Each structure stands twice: as C-alpha cells, then as structure tokens.
Amino acid sequence: MVKAGINVTDEVMEEFVQFQQKGAYRFLTLKVNDDKTAIVIADKGEKEDTYEKFLEKLPEKEPRFAFYMYEFTVTEGDFERSTSKLVFIYWCPEKSSIKNRMVYSSSKKAVENKLQGLQIKLEASAMDEVVEEAVNKECLKRA
C-alpha cells in the first residue's frame, strides 16, 4: 500500500532557503527516500551549472521534484532587462513504475505547500516537455 503525505525533511527546507533566498545553487532536485517516508535532496547544482546540466539530473525511470532558478532576458520595445523565475518541475517519466508515480503524485501537494515562492509550475513526463525553449516560453509569458 502506498503511504500518502510523505514529509518534506528539515534539511530540504534549509537547503531550499539557501537556494531561493541566497542563490547558493542553480537547481535542486528532490526525491522520495527508499523507505518512502520522507522527501530528501537528490542533487544540488552549482551556481554556474547550465540548464543542460540540470536536465542530466532528471532520471529516465524515476520521478523527481525539481527546482531551477531560470535566468532570461525580457525585451520591451528597445529596452532589454534580465530577470529570473523560480521554476518547479514535477518530473514523472513514462518509464517510472506505477507505484513510484502514485507515491510522487500523492506527495506533490506537500512539496508545493512547504516550499513557497514557486513562480512557474510545470509537469513533464518526457524530455521534450522540459527543453529550455519550453521553459523560456513559460517564463516569458509571466515576465
């Protein structure tokens, strides 16, 4: 039986603050631990890591809760400005097990509620849904 309501650990909360408020990382990925009792950190990206490096951290057969600080340029007439958005990607690949899909799906709301300030929320099951062009397009819509 799948346990709903898996908790976000204090470590995740602390690292998320470092990521969001202090810019300590380019990205964070979270996973459900092996005994399915908590959401823990899977990977942290260095500030200089690229979006491509971030995508490499999304497993082919396992879901993830992924956060990326996406920097982009907005053009308004002759003026350009740089900005960023905190992007949350619920990654649930088609090749993941049904049990994992259920566990992650039932835990998604807890992640969203605990980790505030998510400006862009995306759900993806295939890499073509999270290519940089797609994320950039979503960010520009809400710039």
FIMIKOL-248864 format. One record per residue: x, y, z of N, C-alpha, C in turn. Coordinates in nm, 4 decimals, always signed. Each point is the difference from the previous one (the first is absolute). Layout:
ATOM       nxx       nyy       nzz      caxx      cayy      cazz       cxx       cyy       czz
ATOM         X         Y         Z         X         Y         Z         X         Y         Z
...
//
This chain:
ATOM       nxx       nyy       nzz      caxx      cayy      cazz       cxx       cyy       czz
ATOM   +0.0843   -0.1183   +0.0000   -0.0843   +0.1183   +0.0000   +0.0887   +0.1245   +0.0000
ATOM   -0.0407   +0.1007   -0.0756   +0.0765   +0.1240   -0.0122   -0.0371   +0.0941   +0.1139
ATOM   +0.0996   +0.0531   +0.0651   -0.0230   +0.0934   +0.1103   -0.0102   +0.1414   -0.0567
ATOM   -0.1120   +0.0647   +0.0253   -0.0184   +0.1380   -0.0452   +0.0568   +0.0949   +0.1056
ATOM   +0.0293   +0.1219   -0.0413   +0.0425   +0.1009   +0.0947   +0.1411   -0.0162   +0.0511
ATOM   +0.0908   -0.0386   -0.0847   +0.1403   -0.0117   +0.0372   +0.0523   +0.1391   +0.0338
ATOM   +0.0790   +0.0105   +0.1070   +0.0457   +0.1297   +0.0500   +0.1239   +0.0524   -0.0712
ATOM   +0.0058   +0.1309   -0.0110   +0.1185   +0.0700   -0.0486   +0.0932   +0.0163   +0.1206
ATOM   +0.1253   -0.0433   -0.0127   +0.0927   +0.0047   +0.1137   +0.0445   +0.1429   +0.0304
ATOM   +0.0488   +0.0194   +0.1235   +0.0542   +0.1303   +0.0395   +0.1206   +0.0374   -0.0862
ATOM   +0.0809   -0.0987   -0.0370   +0.1162   +0.0262   -0.0863   -0.0449   +0.0594   -0.1338
ATOM   -0.1063   -0.0546   -0.0562   -0.0528   +0.0530   -0.1260   -0.0437   +0.1449   +0.0201
ATOM   -0.0701   +0.0262   +0.1082   -0.0460   +0.1366   +0.0273   +0.1180   +0.0964   +0.0106
ATOM   +0.1031   -0.0397   +0.0721   +0.1182   +0.0853   +0.0175   +0.0725   +0.0237   -0.1330
ATOM   +0.0177   -0.1052   -0.0777   +0.0691   +0.0139   -0.1285   -0.0831   +0.0806   -0.0996
ATOM   -0.1321   -0.0127   +0.0086   -0.0860   +0.0775   -0.0889   +0.0140   +0.1493   +0.0290
ATOM   +0.0100   +0.0359   +0.1265   +0.0216   +0.1411   +0.0371   +0.1341   +0.0479   -0.0570
ATOM   +0.1035   -0.0811   +0.0123   +0.1318   +0.0357   -0.0566   -0.0098   +0.0201   -0.1509
ATOM   -0.0760   -0.0862   -0.0645   -0.0202   +0.0062   -0.1447   -0.0813   +0.1231   -0.0405
ATOM   -0.1160   +0.0163   +0.0604   -0.0943   +0.1037   -0.0402   +0.0430   +0.1398   +0.0431
ATOM   +0.0371   +0.0159   +0.1235   +0.0248   +0.1331   +0.0532   +0.1446   +0.0443   -0.0109
ATOM   +0.0919   -0.0931   +0.0011   +0.1414   +0.0366   +0.0005   +0.0722   -0.0352   -0.1292
ATOM   -0.0698   -0.0652   -0.0929   +0.0607   -0.0329   -0.1285   +0.1181   -0.0950   +0.0100
ATOM   -0.0037   -0.0898   +0.0982   +0.1130   -0.0908   +0.0219   +0.0146   -0.1042   -0.1107
ATOM   -0.1096   -0.0324   -0.0680   +0.0018   -0.1038   -0.1041   -0.0750   +0.0487   -0.1234
ATOM   +0.0287   -0.0634   -0.1133   -0.0762   +0.0260   -0.1227   -0.1277   -0.0840   +0.0012
ATOM   +0.0105   -0.1209   +0.0566   -0.1177   -0.0868   +0.0047   +0.0069   -0.0944   +0.1189
ATOM   -0.1166   -0.0530   +0.0346   -0.0140   -0.1060   +0.1000   -0.0919   -0.1055   -0.0589
ATOM   +0.0310   -0.1260   +0.0233   -0.0945   -0.1060   -0.0323   -0.0250   -0.0797   +0.1270
ATOM   -0.1250   -0.0373   +0.0185   -0.0420   -0.0746   +0.1179   -0.0568   -0.1346   -0.0421
ATOM   +0.0128   -0.0965   +0.0910   -0.0561   -0.1322   -0.0254   -0.0615   -0.0532   +0.1284
ATOM   -0.0792   -0.1041   -0.0140   -0.0542   -0.0707   +0.1146   +0.1058   -0.1018   +0.0424
ATOM   +0.0279   -0.0055   +0.1298   +0.1035   -0.0933   +0.0462   -0.0428   -0.1449   -0.0227
ATOM   +0.0952   -0.0919   +0.0160   -0.0242   -0.1409   -0.0323   -0.1112   -0.0648   +0.0811
ATOM   -0.0161   +0.0408   +0.1260   -0.1070   -0.0610   +0.0795   -0.1326   +0.0762   -0.0092
ATOM   -0.0043   +0.0956   -0.0916   -0.1241   +0.0726   -0.0333   -0.0605   +0.0741   +0.1194
ATOM   +0.0887   +0.0597   +0.0835   -0.0479   +0.0727   +0.1173   +0.0273   +0.1497   -0.0052
ATOM   +0.0894   +0.0422   -0.0905   +0.0384   +0.1418   -0.0019   +0.0480   +0.0424   -0.1381
ATOM   -0.0109   +0.1298   -0.0228   +0.0531   +0.0607   -0.1222   +0.1360   +0.0579   +0.0359
ATOM   +0.1012   -0.0410   -0.0755   +0.1382   +0.0361   +0.0297   +0.0674   +0.0594   -0.1240
ATOM   +0.1175   +0.0559   +0.0201   +0.0750   +0.0589   -0.1115   +0.0640   -0.1098   -0.0836
ATOM   -0.0180   +0.0109   -0.1316   +0.0649   -0.0922   -0.0929   +0.1266   +0.0647   -0.0558
ATOM   -0.0094   +0.1254   -0.0459   +0.1134   +0.0710   -0.0597   -0.0097   +0.1492   +0.0251
ATOM   +0.1170   +0.0645   +0.0024   +0.0094   +0.1461   +0.0082   +0.0919   +0.0445   -0.1130
ATOM   -0.0402   +0.1029   -0.0720   +0.0810   +0.0506   -0.1095   +0.0788   +0.1231   +0.0396
ATOM   +0.1231   +0.0045   -0.0418   +0.0842   +0.1173   +0.0249   -0.0589   +0.1212   -0.0717
ATOM   +0.0314   +0.1192   +0.0507   -0.0548   +0.1239   -0.0578   +0.0282   +0.0125   -0.1496
ATOM   +0.1154   -0.0473   -0.0429   +0.0378   +0.0151   -0.1410   -0.0494   -0.1149   -0.0888
ATOM   -0.0710   -0.0981   +0.0565   -0.0504   -0.1111   -0.0804   -0.1022   +0.0480   -0.1032
ATOM   -0.0019   -0.0658   -0.1127   -0.0902   +0.0350   -0.1101   -0.1329   -0.0748   +0.0132
ATOM   -0.0949   +0.0421   -0.0816   -0.1293   -0.0689   -0.0040   +0.0197   -0.1431   -0.0497
ATOM   +0.0921   -0.0177   -0.0930   +0.0307   -0.1342   -0.0517   +0.0488   -0.0922   +0.1127
ATOM   +0.0846   +0.0517   +0.0865   +0.0500   -0.0777   +0.1144   -0.1168   -0.0379   +0.0921
ATOM   -0.0917   +0.0932   +0.0199   -0.1199   -0.0267   +0.0792   -0.0809   -0.1155   -0.0594
ATOM   -0.0229   +0.0044   -0.1308   -0.0778   -0.1055   -0.0656   +0.0649   -0.1365   +0.0152
ATOM   +0.1330   -0.0033   +0.0037   +0.0719   -0.1263   +0.0182   -0.0313   -0.0639   +0.1355
ATOM   -0.0443   +0.0782   +0.0945   -0.0309   -0.0498   +0.1343   -0.1417   -0.0574   +0.0112
ATOM   -0.0788   +0.0103   -0.1058   -0.1346   -0.0566   +0.0017   +0.0081   -0.1439   -0.0512
ATOM   -0.0232   -0.0982   +0.0878   +0.0153   -0.1399   -0.0392   -0.1024   -0.0447   -0.1037
ATOM   +0.0402   -0.0960   -0.0789   -0.0856   -0.0531   -0.1066   -0.1167   -0.0816   +0.0545
ATOM   +0.0199   -0.0633   +0.1177   -0.1016   -0.0919   +0.0509   -0.0505   +0.0322   +0.1404
ATOM   +0.0345   +0.1169   +0.0534   -0.0440   +0.0362   +0.1350   -0.0527   +0.1431   +0.0032
ATOM   -0.1085   +0.0232   +0.0718   -0.0514   +0.1366   +0.0151   +0.0930   +0.0864   +0.0859
ATOM   -0.0180   +0.1309   -0.0120   +0.0726   +0.0970   +0.0822   -0.0860   +0.1245   +0.0168
ATOM   +0.0260   +0.0712   +0.1087   -0.0501   +0.1349   +0.0187   +0.1214   +0.0877   -0.0269
ATOM   -0.0065   +0.0817   -0.1036   +0.1182   +0.0744   -0.0428   -0.0272   +0.1504   +0.0018
ATOM   +0.1011   +0.0743   +0.0415   -0.0099   +0.1462   +0.0108   +0.1202   +0.0599   -0.0713
ATOM   -0.0273   +0.0973   -0.0853   +0.1075   +0.0636   -0.0766   -0.0205   +0.1509   +0.0017
ATOM   +0.1057   +0.0746   +0.0302   -0.0059   +0.1461   -0.0056   +0.0369   +0.0384   -0.1434
ATOM   -0.1029   +0.0291   -0.0797   +0.0192   +0.0237   -0.1432   +0.0188   +0.1494   -0.0263
ATOM   +0.1143   +0.0343   -0.0571   +0.0300   +0.1385   -0.0353   -0.0248   +0.0197   -0.1487
ATOM   -0.0645   +0.1128   -0.0330   -0.0335   +0.0277   -0.1391   -0.0108   +0.1503   -0.0214
ATOM   -0.0113   +0.0391   -0.1264   -0.0078   +0.1406   -0.0375   -0.1379   +0.0301   -0.0564
ATOM   -0.0568   +0.1111   +0.0467   -0.1293   +0.0465   -0.0487   +0.0243   +0.1247   -0.0843
ATOM   -0.0591   +0.0018   -0.1190   +0.0120   +0.1158   -0.0880   -0.1322   +0.0749   +0.0001
ATOM   +0.0079   +0.1291   +0.0323   -0.1175   +0.0869   +0.0002   +0.0331   +0.1204   -0.0856
ATOM   -0.0422   -0.0056   -0.1258   +0.0364   +0.1063   -0.0945   +0.1485   -0.0042   -0.0271
ATOM   +0.0683   +0.1127   +0.0245   +0.1451   +0.0054   -0.0201   +0.0772   -0.0356   +0.1271
ATOM   -0.0722   -0.0290   +0.1048   +0.0632   -0.0247   +0.1303   +0.0039   -0.1499   +0.0299
ATOM   +0.1152   -0.0474   +0.0483   +0.0145   -0.1381   +0.0439   +0.0352   -0.0020   +0.1480
ATOM   -0.0602   -0.0951   +0.0715   +0.0344   -0.0145   +0.1408   +0.0173   -0.1480   +0.0326
ATOM   +0.0939   -0.0257   +0.0883   +0.0232   -0.1363   +0.0461   -0.0834   -0.0249   +0.1240
ATOM   -0.0547   -0.1191   +0.0089   -0.0809   -0.0370   +0.1151   +0.0124   -0.1505   +0.0224
ATOM   -0.0667   -0.0493   +0.1028   +0.0014   -0.1441   +0.0258   -0.1334   -0.0430   +0.0590
ATOM   -0.0274   -0.1273   -0.0134   -0.1207   -0.0609   +0.0562   +0.0388   -0.1323   +0.0648
ATOM   -0.0637   -0.0294   +0.1112   +0.0185   -0.1281   +0.0655   -0.0973   -0.0995   -0.0629
ATOM   +0.0558   -0.0970   -0.0715   -0.0798   -0.0975   -0.0739   -0.0041   -0.1317   +0.0777
ATOM   -0.1213   -0.0487   +0.0221   -0.0209   -0.1306   +0.0624   -0.0448   -0.0966   -0.1084
ATOM   +0.0719   -0.1104   -0.0141   -0.0362   -0.1027   -0.0977   -0.0297   -0.1290   +0.0749
ATOM   -0.1222   -0.0455   -0.0149   -0.0377   -0.1315   +0.0510   +0.0334   -0.0976   -0.1122
ATOM   +0.1078   -0.0734   +0.0179   +0.0523   -0.0913   -0.1024   -0.0479   -0.1412   +0.0319
ATOM   -0.0810   -0.0559   -0.0890   -0.0530   -0.1345   +0.0193   +0.0070   -0.0736   -0.1337
ATOM   +0.1173   -0.0562   -0.0315   +0.0184   -0.0614   -0.1317   -0.0907   -0.1210   -0.0225
ATOM   -0.0352   -0.0189   -0.1244   -0.0884   -0.1100   -0.0387   +0.0574   -0.1358   +0.0387
ATOM   +0.1317   -0.0115   +0.0073   +0.0649   -0.1275   +0.0315   +0.0064   -0.0286   +0.1497
ATOM   -0.0479   +0.0916   +0.0842   +0.0017   -0.0256   +0.1444   -0.1115   -0.0985   +0.0362
ATOM   +0.0206   -0.0706   +0.1090   -0.0983   -0.1010   +0.0424   -0.1299   +0.0675   +0.0432
ATOM   -0.1069   -0.0740   -0.0085   -0.1304   +0.0507   +0.0420   +0.0041   +0.0356   +0.1492
ATOM   +0.0651   -0.0831   +0.0803   +0.0102   +0.0270   +0.1439   +0.0704   +0.1330   +0.0248
ATOM   +0.1122   +0.0237   -0.0683   +0.0721   +0.1275   +0.0163   -0.0853   +0.1178   -0.0448
ATOM   -0.0707   -0.0171   -0.1084   -0.0876   +0.1086   -0.0474   -0.1044   +0.0352   +0.1055
ATOM   -0.0559   -0.1016   +0.0633   -0.1017   +0.0232   +0.1026   +0.0605   +0.0695   +0.1223
ATOM   +0.1171   -0.0458   +0.0428   +0.0650   +0.0586   +0.1170   +0.0322   +0.1474   -0.0254
ATOM   +0.0583   +0.0291   -0.1141   +0.0376   +0.1383   -0.0311   -0.1230   +0.0877   -0.0213
ATOM   -0.0992   -0.0538   -0.0670   -0.1223   +0.0764   -0.0240   -0.0678   +0.0377   +0.1318
ATOM   -0.0041   -0.0933   +0.0946   -0.0654   +0.0283   +0.1282   +0.0837   +0.0929   +0.0882
ATOM   +0.1276   +0.0179   -0.0328   +0.0889   +0.0859   +0.0796   +0.0200   +0.1385   -0.0609
ATOM   -0.0419   +0.0180   -0.1216   +0.0243   +0.1259   -0.0732   -0.0576   +0.1212   +0.0726
ATOM   -0.1205   -0.0096   +0.0485   -0.0653   +0.1131   +0.0657   +0.0749   +0.0399   +0.1267
ATOM   +0.0512   -0.0971   +0.0736   +0.0779   +0.0301   +0.1206   +0.1247   +0.0794   -0.0351
ATOM   +0.0647   -0.0361   -0.1087   +0.1192   +0.0726   -0.0449   -0.0373   +0.1432   -0.0363
ATOM   -0.1054   +0.0157   -0.0774   -0.0427   +0.1344   -0.0413   -0.0404   +0.0858   +0.1202
ATOM   -0.0642   -0.0602   +0.0984   -0.0435   +0.0752   +0.1179   +0.1165   +0.0397   +0.0898
ATOM   +0.0975   -0.0880   +0.0144   +0.1138   +0.0264   +0.0891   +0.1012   +0.0958   -0.0620
ATOM   +0.0237   -0.0127   -0.1289   +0.1031   +0.0784   -0.0676   -0.0672   +0.1137   -0.0769
ATOM   -0.0092   +0.1126   +0.0646   -0.0740   +0.1154   -0.0526   +0.0806   +0.0774   -0.1046
ATOM   -0.0714   +0.0803   -0.0787   +0.0637   +0.0898   -0.0956   +0.0260   -0.0617   -0.1361
ATOM   -0.0706   -0.1077   -0.0323   +0.0175   -0.0649   -0.1300   -0.0738   +0.0829   -0.1052
ATOM   +0.0747   +0.0630   -0.0883   -0.0599   +0.0947   -0.0945   -0.0535   -0.0665   -0.1262
ATOM   +0.0658   -0.1041   -0.0445   -0.0424   -0.0747   -0.1186   -0.0101   -0.1456   +0.0419
ATOM   -0.1128   -0.0642   -0.0293   -0.0186   -0.1411   +0.0342   -0.0278   -0.0785   -0.1274
ATOM   +0.0826   -0.1009   -0.0222   -0.0129   -0.0840   -0.1183   -0.0071   -0.1463   +0.0404
ATOM   -0.0704   -0.0787   -0.0794   -0.0022   -0.1448   +0.0167   +0.0497   -0.0603   -0.1296
ATOM   +0.0879   -0.0989   +0.0115   +0.0575   -0.0593   -0.1206   +0.0221   -0.1490   +0.0186
ATOM   -0.0183   -0.0730   -0.1097   +0.0257   -0.1435   +0.0004   +0.1007   -0.0392   -0.1087
ATOM   +0.0404   +0.0996   -0.0808   +0.0964   -0.0250   -0.1074   +0.0917   +0.1216   -0.0126
ATOM   +0.1234   -0.0243   -0.0416   +0.0996   +0.1072   -0.0108   -0.0435   +0.1140   -0.0924
ATOM   -0.0740   -0.0318   -0.1051   -0.0400   +0.1062   -0.0934   -0.0946   +0.1009   +0.0655
ATOM   -0.0549   -0.0344   +0.1151   -0.0886   +0.0916   +0.0724   +0.0758   +0.0973   +0.0898
ATOM   +0.1281   -0.0266   +0.0230   +0.0791   +0.0861   +0.0876   +0.1253   +0.0551   -0.0684
ATOM   +0.0016   -0.0029   -0.1319   +0.1131   +0.0615   -0.0695   +0.0037   +0.1483   +0.0362
ATOM   +0.1158   +0.0595   -0.0111   +0.0150   +0.1387   +0.0432   -0.0943   +0.0950   -0.0727
ATOM   -0.0258   -0.0244   -0.1252   -0.0903   +0.0871   -0.0765   -0.1397   +0.0017   +0.0619
ATOM   -0.0481   -0.1150   +0.0467   -0.1323   -0.0087   +0.0615   -0.0043   +0.0773   +0.1323
ATOM   +0.1050   -0.0134   +0.0800   +0.0067   +0.0715   +0.1279   +0.0104   +0.1497   -0.0242
ATOM   +0.0829   +0.0383   -0.0950   +0.0147   +0.1418   -0.0336   -0.1338   +0.0604   -0.0426
ATOM   -0.0737   -0.0730   -0.0802   -0.1315   +0.0459   -0.0475   -0.0943   +0.0229   +0.1176
ATOM   -0.0037   -0.0939   +0.0954   -0.0854   +0.0145   +0.1178   +0.0424   +0.1189   +0.0852
ATOM   +0.1298   +0.0185   +0.0155   +0.0501   +0.1131   +0.0794   -0.0343   +0.1335   -0.0661
ATOM   +0.0151   +0.0070   -0.1299   -0.0313   +0.1257   -0.0718   -0.1486   +0.0353   +0.0109
ATOM   -0.0879   -0.1006   +0.0036   -0.1431   +0.0246   +0.0155   -0.0304   +0.0719   +0.1313
ATOM   +0.0827   -0.0271   +0.1018   -0.0262   +0.0526   +0.1343   +0.1038   +0.0998   +0.0468
ATOM   +0.0729   +0.0579   -0.0950   +0.1071   +0.0933   +0.0351   -0.0539   +0.1350   +0.0469
//
